[in-house]
Amino acid sequence: MEYNDLDAALLSGFTDYDNHYKVRHFTDSETGLKAYIAVHDKTLGPALGGCRMYDYKSEEDAIRDVLRLSRGMTYKNALAGLPLGGGKSVIIGDPASVKTEALMEAMGRAVHTMGGDYISAEDSGTNVADMALMARSTPYVMGLKSEDGALGGDPSPVTSYGVFCGLKTAVRRRYGSDNLMGLKAAVQGLGAVGYDLCRQLHKQGVELFVTDVRDDVLQKAKGEFEGLEIVGLDDIFSVDANIFAPCALGAQLNEQTVPQMKFDVIAGAANNQLATEDIGDLLAQRNILYTPDYVINAGGVIAVGYEYFEQTGKNPFSHDLTRENMMKHVETIEKTIDEVFNIAEERSLAPDRAADQMAEGVLAGVPKVSDVA
Ligand code: NAD
């Protein structure tokens, strides 16, 4: 395997470059691996973030993504109360056709070259089985299969629980009560997180409107959740519902979709929901309460972080590293979101800008009120 670190002169040509600590490029002619690992910031600890596999159209697209995603992880981990920095890796290639055992093993070797500065886990295009292959050559891979009730495994159910908690916080802020009974929610994307979120919302008596590109998951949901209505891919944005939960792709809140929206609250799992920062301001102007994506979707990284602390025997908390305590930590997302909304109100900012300021405060050593002891 060959690798080299990209220099600042090259990286500064990318708008998402933010003085990243290290960006390493890998190629492996034996397995066909083409990948990048970026560590954005290590102020709070080693960098934790998933390994994405995607059919990028160019090397530049892959670099742009790894720069943006690794920076996002710094902010996410800071507000999740984890003593971990931000990092991410991307593998270039369509997971459906290019992924092999040997390639994932090679990715494990790539992660190992970072010497523990970067810890990986699953992300879109990779799964628990891939993490097992990567872990053959490095201890710096988490999200591994585990016994029931133990730490580890697929982080998606933990993410969806965190999103559910955060959604209730936003509803409480908007309506004065977090009783969800009788509210309507539009859910975009019924994948690992979105489907589970529907299950939790349905249990609370929420009326569901859903969309997905996959008909099989839509039909399964229709059979499972009474009263659920399937809507078209482009119609989800104009559903007359209280809540919008984007759980599919990034950039779904944009100049085309926001003007169509009648929602009071946006609370969903997708990463990078705002097409640009201005869209956060537009939502605030339209009195739509936006719950910042990297705060509400931190459940998965909290799960993976706990697994890492357990594996390395370095517990930074004053409580034990049990699954129960990890879920309690996920519930602190509620308090953090409340703080974000408070700061947004105090400083007359859109919530996404308030969250960024809070995360920058944590990195500068200012503790959050909701910090886990
Ligand atoms: P997933 O791939 O399991 O599900 C995504 C779903 O969205 C799929 O069912 C897919 O068919 C559907 N979809 C794709 N394009 C669509 C479109 N244009 N319109 C409607 N539906 C579409 O992913 P996931 O793990 O459920 O994650 C969902 C989102 O949350 C992603 O943006 C992911 O990055 C983010 N996220 C996930 C986790 C996690 O733990 N899984 C953690 C943090 C953030």
Boltz pocket constraint, residues with backbone or C-beta under 6 A from the ligand:
constraints:
  - pocket:
      binder: B
      contacts: [[A, 124], [A, 155], [A, 156], [A, 157], [A, 159], [A, 188], [A, 189], [A, 190], [A, 191], [A, 192], [A, 193], [A, 194], [A, 211], [A, 212], [A, 213], [A, 214], [A, 217], [A, 233], [A, 246], [A, 247], [A, 248], [A, 249], [A, 250], [A, 269], [A, 270], [A, 271], [A, 297], [A, 298], [A, 300], [A, 301]]
      max_distance: 6.0
